[in-house]
Amino acid sequence: MRAVTIYTDGACSGNPGAGGYGAVLLYGTARKELSGGFRKTTNNRMEVLGVIKGLEALKEPCSVKVYSDSKYVVDAIEKGWVKKWQRQGWMRNPKEKASNVDLWERLLALLEIHEVSFIWVKGHADNLENERCDQLARAAILKNTLENDENYETM
């Protein structure tokens, strides 16, 4: 299995508001940068989507280290929260629905394909690749080609 490193970040101008994601994929000397944005979404949705887009860009099953400054993403996977929510019918607890179910379902499917570990990095702490992802996410917000986040309103 190829060993790939992915850095991701999400950003929003307002929350909810216009949002973007950025991902940097590293394999040996190869580098790929991805970004995109939406007219109205949330920061958490963009954080999860950055990981999804990074993993979706892989053409074969890989061993992946994902670096993210989102405790929401890292803890949800590494602490098993997402699988618990899924087992409970996408409920965080008996009274509260889980958010971003559409994205978590996509991410869980990708985690079945790849061997993925998540590592939290402190945001805005001079991690060059994390900073680059932030730049990509923020630049995506400013584009005139923002898409509609179809599932944002149905959460």
C-alpha positions as CSV (number, residue, x, y, z in Angstrom):
1,M,0.0,0.0,0.0
2,R,1.3,3.4,-0.9
3,A,1.8,5.8,2.1
4,V,0.1,9.1,1.6
5,T,0.0,12.2,3.8
6,I,-3.0,14.5,3.6
7,Y,-3.4,17.8,5.3
8,T,-6.9,19.4,5.4
9,D,-8.7,22.5,6.6
10,G,-12.1,24.1,6.4
11,A,-13.1,27.7,6.8
12,C,-16.2,29.8,6.8
13,S,-16.9,33.5,6.5
14,G,-19.6,33.6,9.1
15,N,-20.9,30.3,10.5
16,P,-23.1,29.6,8.7
17,G,-21.8,31.5,5.7
18,A,-19.7,31.1,2.6
19,G,-17.3,28.3,3.2
20,G,-14.3,26.5,1.7
21,Y,-12.1,23.5,2.1
22,G,-8.5,22.9,1.3
23,A,-6.5,19.7,1.1
24,V,-2.8,19.0,0.3
25,L,-1.9,15.5,-0.7
26,L,1.8,14.3,-0.4
27,Y,3.2,11.1,-1.8
28,G,7.0,11.0,-2.2
29,T,7.9,14.1,-4.2
30,A,4.4,14.4,-5.6
31,R,2.1,17.1,-4.3
32,K,-1.6,17.8,-5.2
33,E,-3.7,20.7,-3.8
34,L,-7.5,20.7,-3.8
35,S,-10.0,23.3,-2.8
36,G,-13.6,24.3,-3.3
37,G,-16.3,26.3,-1.8
38,F,-20.0,26.8,-1.1
39,R,-22.3,29.8,-0.8
40,K,-23.8,28.8,2.6
41,T,-22.5,26.1,4.8
42,T,-20.7,25.6,8.1
43,N,-17.1,25.4,9.2
44,N,-17.6,21.8,10.5
45,R,-19.0,20.7,7.1
46,M,-16.0,22.2,5.4
47,E,-13.6,20.5,7.8
48,V,-15.2,17.1,7.1
49,L,-15.4,17.8,3.3
50,G,-11.7,18.6,3.1
51,V,-10.9,15.1,4.4
52,I,-13.4,13.5,2.0
53,K,-12.1,15.3,-1.0
54,G,-8.5,14.4,-0.1
55,L,-9.4,10.7,0.2
56,E,-11.6,10.7,-2.9
57,A,-8.6,11.9,-4.9
58,L,-6.7,8.7,-4.2
59,K,-6.8,6.3,-7.2
60,E,-6.2,3.1,-5.2
61,P,-6.3,1.9,-1.5
62,C,-3.6,3.7,0.5
63,S,-2.2,3.9,4.0
64,V,-3.0,7.5,4.9
65,K,-2.1,9.9,7.6
66,V,-4.6,12.8,7.8
67,Y,-3.5,15.9,9.6
68,S,-6.3,18.3,10.6
69,D,-6.7,21.2,13.0
70,S,-10.3,20.2,13.6
71,K,-10.9,18.4,16.9
72,Y,-14.5,17.8,15.6
73,V,-13.1,15.6,12.8
74,V,-10.2,14.0,14.5
75,D,-12.0,13.2,17.7
76,A,-15.2,12.0,15.9
77,I,-13.1,9.4,14.1
78,E,-10.4,8.5,16.6
79,K,-12.7,8.4,19.6
80,G,-15.3,6.4,17.8
81,W,-18.1,9.0,18.1
82,V,-19.2,8.7,14.4
83,K,-19.6,5.0,14.6
84,K,-21.5,5.3,17.8
85,W,-23.8,8.0,16.2
86,Q,-24.3,5.6,13.2
87,R,-25.2,2.7,15.5
88,Q,-27.7,4.9,17.3
89,G,-29.5,5.8,14.1
90,W,-27.4,9.0,13.7
91,M,-28.3,10.3,17.1
92,R,-25.7,11.8,19.4
93,N,-27.9,11.1,22.4
94,P,-31.5,10.1,22.8
95,K,-32.7,13.7,22.2
96,E,-30.1,15.2,19.8
97,K,-29.5,14.3,16.1
98,A,-26.0,14.1,14.8
99,S,-25.0,16.8,12.3
100,N,-23.5,16.4,8.9
101,V,-24.7,12.8,8.5
102,D,-24.4,13.0,4.7
103,L,-20.7,13.8,5.0
104,W,-20.0,11.3,7.8
105,E,-21.5,8.5,5.6
106,R,-19.3,9.5,2.7
107,L,-16.2,9.6,5.0
108,L,-17.0,6.2,6.6
109,A,-17.3,4.6,3.2
110,L,-13.8,6.0,2.3
111,L,-12.4,4.7,5.6
112,E,-13.4,1.2,4.5
113,I,-11.2,1.5,1.4
114,H,-8.1,3.2,2.9
115,E,-6.1,2.6,6.1
116,V,-6.4,6.0,7.7
117,S,-5.1,7.5,10.9
118,F,-6.0,11.0,12.0
119,I,-3.6,13.4,13.7
120,W,-4.6,16.7,15.2
121,V,-2.4,19.7,14.6
122,K,-2.8,23.0,16.3
123,G,-4.2,25.5,13.8
124,H,-2.3,28.7,13.0
125,A,0.8,27.4,14.7
126,D,3.3,27.6,11.9
127,N,2.6,24.2,10.4
128,L,3.3,25.0,6.8
129,E,1.0,22.4,5.2
130,N,-1.9,23.3,7.6
131,E,-1.4,27.0,6.8
132,R,-1.4,26.2,3.1
133,C,-4.8,24.3,3.5
134,D,-6.2,27.3,5.3
135,Q,-5.0,29.6,2.5
136,L,-6.7,27.3,-0.1
137,A,-9.9,27.2,1.9
138,R,-10.1,30.9,2.4
139,A,-9.2,31.6,-1.3
140,A,-12.1,29.2,-2.3
141,I,-14.6,31.3,-0.3
142,L,-13.7,34.4,-2.4
143,K,-14.3,32.7,-5.8
144,N,-17.4,33.7,-7.9
145,T,-18.0,30.0,-8.6
146,L,-19.3,28.9,-5.2
147,E,-21.6,25.9,-5.3
148,N,-24.8,25.2,-3.3
149,D,-24.2,22.9,-0.3
150,E,-27.4,20.9,-1.1
151,N,-27.4,19.1,2.2
152,Y,-26.7,22.1,4.5
153,E,-30.3,23.2,4.7
154,T,-31.6,19.6,5.4
155,M,-29.4,19.0,8.5
